[in-house]
Amino acid sequence: MARISASLVATFACVGAVFAGGSVVACSASQEGASAPRADTSSTTTTTTTTTTGTTTPPEQELESAYGAPVATGTYVWIANAASGRVAFINAATLAVEVVEAGHAPTYLAAVPDPVDDVAIVLNVLSRDATLLRASGSGLSTRALSVPTSGNAWAVSPTGRFATAWTDARRIASPDPIDGYQDISVLDLTVGQERTTELAVGYRPVALGYAADSSRLFAVTADGVTVVDLSGPAPLVVDNVALSDDPFEDTQSRDVAITPDGAYALVRRDGDPTVRVVTLATGVRSDVVLPGPVTDLDLAADGSVAVAVVRDTSEVALLRLPDVAEDPLFFTLFSVADTTIGSVSLAGASTLALLYTNAVPSPVLTVFDSAALVPEPRPIVLKAPVEAVFPTPDGAHAVVLHHELAGVSSYPAALSVVPVAALLPAKIFGLDAPVVSVAVSPAGTHALVATSDALSHTYQMVVARMPSLDLDAFPLASEPIAAGIVLGADQGYVAQRHPDGRITFVDFGTGQLRTVTGFELAAQVVDGSAP
């Protein structure tokens, strides 16, 4: 049995805060627990900038966090059926399907890191409990754990010891102002010692994440950052760190990033030129003032540097930690000439960073090294406006989505595979429908893109290979929900809407496609290229 899958994108409508190197939560209503390159306090950034000429520029949109993968562990894909009360799990190597009973209305799934077994957990919303599922060499075991307050989201610690069920109010239609959704359930998943602890955090949490060693849990809320100590006999709320002295501050426009060691929180506000650096241990705040409103803020996976983008002046600030926390003037500022920039995407295991804008049509992708003392930005001019950017972990390539093609192309959308680290041309590929999901393999050798147009019933799966830049498109028989990577089986997959369940796998080694239909009915596996 194998370890947790490293699918690199969060599910549709993922929102919250950035926890570099740790867990980023708040995924779609159907699938939970995918890790994410970015997530902000709204599904799109809401900054609208008025320039010195009086013109208004539309907001930057955080679209990377709107594409994602369902729950996969090392060799398995897990699928919950809220209507039947069951969870199906498919061995991606053999396509063997098994079904297990969960609680009442199993809905929100999350993958749990484990060094040996394939482990997942599902929140059963009507029975107010969770089912812990463990696939090992001896078979599948289940264990029920109480979740008194239910919820609609999971936060799983990097070590896999803890899983926290919580409620994201933004997924609830017309929530009552009195409902603060402050109750969380912290589940200790230690084998043989599983238990649940109920705690209260600040009003309306937007994201939960952990320190890299799982010793602390952080809840970003309207009241600041609630700190939960996980190192003692039982989880305990030990602090609430205020992010502002203004009790009337608009918390919905706030973008919060927390370093993986839990030492610092960095705060960006829409329309504000200030990045606030908060030392979580002491509550001390340091304000870094930049030349204009910060339209995007991203944190490196190791927490060593934060990148802030100022669209009005086409400038980028590098805030290195811990230095900038001690001296707010200690940052590097450089300009990007002759192009508009408003957003940044950082490679997970590289110092390369990618700048772009999707607020206005622009085909320019700008590359720079965030570790350089004096960065030298390099523009890459693509063949269509940039919508979203997904770098491979090593920073060698990036998958770029394009929009605004009306009047330019007969295709409704397109993607480019860009050799970021080499001076080679990108390859553009027309798509028959808009993109609904993107997954990039941890090794950066493959990417999987699912497209969908429900009106015309046009569904497609595109497989990209790096560094060859080969792309293959395959039609899908039903509407795709999300794409993902099963690391232990070297497979990609696209889950689809179907009354009995349907998922199509692609073997990255052989290119073979196989489809499983009817998880609950034990239907046959369909081999061959027809999905």
Salt bridges, closest charged atoms under 4 A:
GLU32 OE2 - ARG171 NH1 3.20
ASP40 OD1 - ARG38 NH2 2.67
GLU60 OE2 - ARG311 NH1 2.77
GLU62 OE1 - ARG38 NE 3.23
GLU101 OE2 - ARG86 NE 3.08
ASP114 OD2 - ARG134 NH1 3.00
ASP117 OD2 - ARG134 NH1 3.33
ASP168 OD1 - ARG170 NE 2.85
ASP188 OD2 - ARG161 NH2 3.00
GLU194 OE1 - ARG143 NE 3.37
ASP245 OD1 - ARG285 NH2 2.50
GLU249 OE2 - ARG254 NH1 3.00
GLU249 OE1 - ARG269 NE 2.45
ASP255 OD2 - ARG38 NH2 3.23
ASP255 OD2 - ARG268 NE 3.43
ASP270 OD1 - ARG268 NH1 3.14
ASP287 OD1 - ARG276 NE 2.70
ASP296 OD1 - ARG38 NH2 3.51
ASP298 OD1 - ARG38 NH1 2.94
ASP472 OD2 - ARG465 NH1 2.73
GLU479 OE2 - ARG497 NE 3.72
GLU520 OE1 - ARG86 NH1 2.94
